[in-house]
Amino acid sequence: MTYQTKIDKGYDGWQAKSEAVLGQTPKGTRLLSLRTSKTRQGLASTASVFIRSLKTGYAVDTTILFQDFFKSGIAPTACNRVTGKSLETANQAALSQMESLLAEAQAFYNTTMQA
């Protein structure tokens, strides 16, 4: 499956972000975000889940610390200098694991809902 990726350079340097829909909740749409950015060793990705809802015409992203799915250190890539091209390469490596991350997140919420 293909995912739309947004690559930009901000205050903290280059980053790439992709999102995938996990499902609907009473509070809004549950999404998994895959973010690739600079780390101490080079580049790595983190996956986190949040709920996006529309409040008075604005999209609001909400997450609950230590209760929502989070995974870091996905597809670490060593590099000396972070450029747009090196970020894109590292992000493609992380996106290849997106299906398994979606399955992990879905299983996480299935067990959480049963408890």
C-alpha positions in Angstrom: 0.0 0.0 0.0 1.2 3.5 -0.7 1.1 6.3 1.9 1.3 10.0 1.3 4.4 11.5 2.8 5.1 15.1 3.7 8.7 16.1 3.9 9.7 19.5 5.2 12.5 21.4 7.0 11.6 23.2 10.2 13.2 24.5 13.3 14.4 21.0 14.3 15.7 20.2 10.8 14.4 17.8 8.2 11.4 15.5 9.0 9.1 13.2 7.0 5.6 12.3 8.2 3.1 9.8 6.9 -0.3 8.9 8.3 -2.7 5.9 8.1 -6.2 5.4 9.3 -6.7 2.8 12.0 -10.5 3.3 12.4 -13.3 5.4 13.9 -13.9 6.0 17.5 -16.8 7.9 19.2 -14.3 10.8 19.7 -13.0 10.9 16.1 -10.7 9.2 13.6 -7.8 7.1 15.1 -4.7 7.6 13.0 -1.2 6.1 13.1 1.6 8.6 12.4 5.0 7.5 11.2 7.6 10.3 11.7 11.2 10.1 10.5 13.7 12.6 11.8 17.3 13.1 13.1 18.5 11.1 16.1 21.9 11.0 17.8 23.1 8.1 15.6 21.6 9.3 12.3 17.9 8.9 11.3 15.1 6.8 12.8 11.4 6.7 12.8 8.7 6.8 15.5 5.2 5.5 15.3 2.4 7.0 17.4 -1.4 6.9 17.5 -3.7 9.8 18.0 -7.3 10.7 17.5 -8.2 13.5 15.1 -11.5 15.3 15.7 -13.1 18.4 14.2 -13.8 21.0 16.8 -15.5 24.2 15.6 -14.0 23.8 12.1 -10.4 23.0 13.3 -8.7 19.6 13.3 -7.5 18.7 16.8 -5.1 15.8 17.4 -5.3 14.2 20.8 -3.1 11.5 22.4 -3.0 10.1 25.9 0.5 9.7 27.2 1.4 6.1 28.3 -2.0 4.9 27.1 -1.8 5.2 23.3 0.4 3.1 21.1 3.9 4.4 20.6 7.0 2.8 19.2 10.4 4.3 18.5 13.7 3.3 16.9 12.1 2.0 13.7 14.5 1.5 10.8 17.5 3.3 12.2 19.8 4.6 9.4 23.3 5.9 10.0 24.3 9.1 8.2 26.8 11.8 8.7 24.7 14.6 7.4 20.9 14.8 7.2 19.7 16.0 3.8 16.3 15.7 2.1 17.5 12.7 0.0 18.9 10.8 3.1 15.7 11.5 4.9 13.6 10.2 2.0 15.7 7.0 1.9 15.3 6.4 5.6 11.6 7.1 5.5 11.1 4.6 2.6 12.8 1.9 4.8 10.4 2.8 7.7 7.4 2.8 5.4 8.2 -0.8 4.4 7.3 -1.7 8.0 4.1 0.3 8.1 1.8 -2.8 7.6 3.3 -4.6 10.6 3.0 -1.4 12.6 -0.6 -1.1 11.7 -1.2 -4.7 12.8 0.6 -4.1 16.1 -1.4 -0.9 16.8 -4.7 -2.7 16.0 -3.8 -5.6 18.3 -2.8 -3.1 21.0 -6.2 -1.4 20.9 -8.1 -4.7 20.6 -6.5 -5.9 23.9 -7.0 -2.5 25.5 -10.7 -2.5 24.6 -11.2 -6.0 26.1 -9.6 -5.1 29.4 
